[in-house]
Amino acid sequence: MLSRPVCLVTGSSSGIGAAIVAEYAARGYDVVVNYNSGAERAEKIAAEIREDHGVAALVLGADLADAEAAYALVDGAYDHYGRLDVVVSNSGVANYVQDEQGNLVRYRFSETPIGHLDKEMDRVLSLNLMGAYRLAQRALQKMVAQAEKETEPLHRSILFITSISDIAPESTRIPYGVSKSGLNHAVIGAAFDGGPYNITVNALRPGVIDTPLTARPSGIEDPQTGREFTVADTYGLMAEGGAQPIRRIGRPEDIAFAAYAFTQIPYMTGQLVAIDGGFTLPGNFPNRDLFLQEGLRRRQE
Ligand SMILES: NC(=O)c1ccc[n+]([C@@H]2O[C@H](COP(=O)([O-])OP(=O)(O)OC[C@H]3O[C@@H](n4cnc5c(N)ncnc54)[C@H](OP(=O)(O)O)[C@@H]3O)[C@@H](O)[C@H]2O)c1
């Protein structure tokens, strides 16, 4: 009997990754649930997957900021199942670290103290860029080895969850954007290595999605309650106000559905595709009246 296809999703103990791993399980894949700090969450997600979908769910921990961990994770998944068909590199952190006093801080580009910048860059580059890079290197090696044994290689796929922050600038989020735009370049390069073996490599660039990552404070106060909005609250309000054609922020399921779809397209590779409700569409044309009024107000000042 043929074994089921296998999918590894990094950072599947939370948010977008948890939704992605459940999507593959629902489609009949055996899966690997990966966590860093959330062992209990990962075990619970895996138990639900086995119960709901009747597929195998292996739980593996890894701190992917650690140089050896990405290789060990891919090897662990491959050794357990004996095959690897889809790898989704999803683990990621925002550049949101503490100052000397333990306060959470984010600085604008020109104001970031040099020591702090080093720490922020280390945090985002070691995981978002290097961890994902190494993971894909190893995944590609394993997938190529499988393809070499097949007369007509199966379609296999590597998907990176990057971000629209690669091009959408926000002055206090630049290190994060640097990590994600750097990763986009790795996607294009890896596509050339995978193509001859029927392995596609793409990036899915989410807009703002409602997860624990965007549940952090935004620094903007609700004028009615005095309570600080979360990042998700702020972008949700902006979406309702017309910042994007689809008037809500995304849900993890929106990304999970797209992730699955992207890895099933044998003739798409090296693409960097936004799933963002239209947030990054150029123009802001629907807001012309707003900008006109603001321009007039400023001239009159
Ligand atoms: N939410 C958004 O608006 C948004 C937008 C664009 C892109 N993204 C990207 O989508 C991905 C998932 O984000 P999310 O919103 O789902 O965030 P999340 O809920 O905070 O989940 C992040 C995941 O990454 C894992 N992780 C953190 N540090 C790790 C490490 N050192 N090694 C291995 N895994 C680690 C976490 O594992 P533990 O919990 O077990 O520690 C968790 O499973 C990230 O790459 C993020 O940059 C998110």
The ligand as an SDF file (V2000), in Angstrom:
LIG
                    3D

 48 52  0  0  0  0  0  0  0  0999 V2000
    0.3200   37.2980   12.0440 N   0  0  0  0  0  0  0  0  0  0  0  0
    0.6170   38.1050   11.0600 C   0  0  0  0  0  0  0  0  0  0  0  0
    0.0020   39.1690   10.8860 O   0  0  0  0  0  0  0  0  0  0  0  0
    1.7090   37.7480   10.0720 C   0  0  0  0  0  0  0  0  0  0  0  0
    1.8290   38.5330    8.9120 C   0  0  0  0  0  0  0  0  0  0  0  0
    2.8280   38.2330    7.9930 C   0  0  0  0  0  0  0  0  0  0  0  0
    3.6680   37.1690    8.2230 C   0  0  0  0  0  0  0  0  0  0  0  0
    3.5250   36.4220    9.3690 N   0  0  0  0  0  0  0  0  0  0  0  0
    4.4730   35.3220    9.5600 C   0  0  0  0  0  0  0  0  0  0  0  0
    3.7520   34.1240    9.7770 O   0  0  0  0  0  0  0  0  0  0  0  0
    4.5350   33.2470   10.5890 C   0  0  0  0  0  0  0  0  0  0  0  0
    3.6810   32.7430   11.7500 C   0  0  0  0  0  0  0  0  0  0  0  0
    3.2990   33.8410   12.5440 O   0  0  0  0  0  0  0  0  0  0  0  0
    2.0570   33.8220   13.5400 P   0  0  0  0  0  0  0  0  0  0  0  0
    1.3470   35.0960   13.3540 O   0  0  0  0  0  0  0  0  0  0  0  0
    1.3300   32.5510   13.4350 O   0  0  0  0  0  0  0  0  0  0  0  0
    2.8460   33.9260   14.9170 O   0  0  0  0  0  0  0  0  0  0  0  0
    2.7590   33.1210   16.2950 P   0  0  0  0  0  0  0  0  0  0  0  0
    1.3400   32.7500   16.6070 O   0  0  0  0  0  0  0  0  0  0  0  0
    3.5310   33.9360   17.2660 O   0  0  0  0  0  0  0  0  0  0  0  0
    3.5440   31.7520   15.9740 O   0  0  0  0  0  0  0  0  0  0  0  0
    4.9290   31.7550   15.7620 C   0  0  0  0  0  0  0  0  0  0  0  0
    5.4040   30.3230   15.6780 C   0  0  0  0  0  0  0  0  0  0  0  0
    6.8250   30.3410   15.4830 O   0  0  0  0  0  0  0  0  0  0  0  0
    7.4050   29.4640   16.4310 C   0  0  0  0  0  0  0  0  0  0  0  0
    8.7380   29.9070   16.8320 N   0  0  0  0  0  0  0  0  0  0  0  0
    9.0890   31.0360   17.4990 C   0  0  0  0  0  0  0  0  0  0  0  0
   10.4060   31.0400   17.7420 N   0  0  0  0  0  0  0  0  0  0  0  0
   10.8980   29.8740   17.2550 C   0  0  0  0  0  0  0  0  0  0  0  0
   12.1870   29.2810   17.2170 C   0  0  0  0  0  0  0  0  0  0  0  0
   13.2530   29.9060   17.7530 N   0  0  0  0  0  0  0  0  0  0  0  0
   12.3240   28.0710   16.6250 N   0  0  0  0  0  0  0  0  0  0  0  0
   11.2510   27.4270   16.0780 C   0  0  0  0  0  0  0  0  0  0  0  0
   10.0170   27.9390   16.0830 N   0  0  0  0  0  0  0  0  0  0  0  0
    9.8390   29.1570   16.6680 C   0  0  0  0  0  0  0  0  0  0  0  0
    6.4800   29.4850   17.6270 C   0  0  0  0  0  0  0  0  0  0  0  0
    6.6940   28.3060   18.4060 O   0  0  0  0  0  0  0  0  0  0  0  0
    6.3690   28.2670   20.0130 P   0  0  0  0  0  0  0  0  0  0  0  0
    5.0780   29.0080   20.1860 O   0  0  0  0  0  0  0  0  0  0  0  0
    6.2690   26.7950   20.2750 O   0  0  0  0  0  0  0  0  0  0  0  0
    7.5240   28.8990   20.7060 O   0  0  0  0  0  0  0  0  0  0  0  0
    5.1160   29.5210   16.9510 C   0  0  0  0  0  0  0  0  0  0  0  0
    4.6990   28.2260   16.6340 O   0  0  0  0  0  0  0  0  0  0  0  0
    5.7660   34.0430   11.0110 C   0  0  0  0  0  0  0  0  0  0  0  0
    6.8630   33.7150   10.1680 O   0  0  0  0  0  0  0  0  0  0  0  0
    5.3560   35.4740   10.7820 C   0  0  0  0  0  0  0  0  0  0  0  0
    6.4630   36.3120   10.5190 O   0  0  0  0  0  0  0  0  0  0  0  0
    2.5700   36.6860   10.2970 C   0  0  0  0  0  0  0  0  0  0  0  0
  1  2  1  0
  2  3  2  0
  2  4  1  0
  4  5  1  0
  4 48  2  0
  5  6  2  0
  6  7  1  0
  7  8  2  0
  8  9  1  0
  8 48  1  0
  9 10  1  0
  9 46  1  0
 10 11  1  0
 11 12  1  0
 11 44  1  0
 12 13  1  0
 13 14  1  0
 14 15  2  0
 14 16  1  0
 14 17  1  0
 17 18  1  0
 18 19  2  0
 18 20  1  0
 18 21  1  0
 21 22  1  0
 22 23  1  0
 23 24  1  0
 23 42  1  0
 24 25  1  0
 25 26  1  0
 25 36  1  0
 26 27  1  0
 26 35  1  0
 27 28  2  0
 28 29  1  0
 29 30  1  0
 29 35  2  0
 30 31  1  0
 30 32  2  0
 32 33  1  0
 33 34  2  0
 34 35  1  0
 36 37  1  0
 36 42  1  0
 37 38  1  0
 38 39  2  0
 38 40  1  0
 38 41  1  0
 42 43  1  0
 44 45  1  0
 44 46  1  0
 46 47  1  0
M  CHG  2   8   1  16  -1
M  END
$$$$
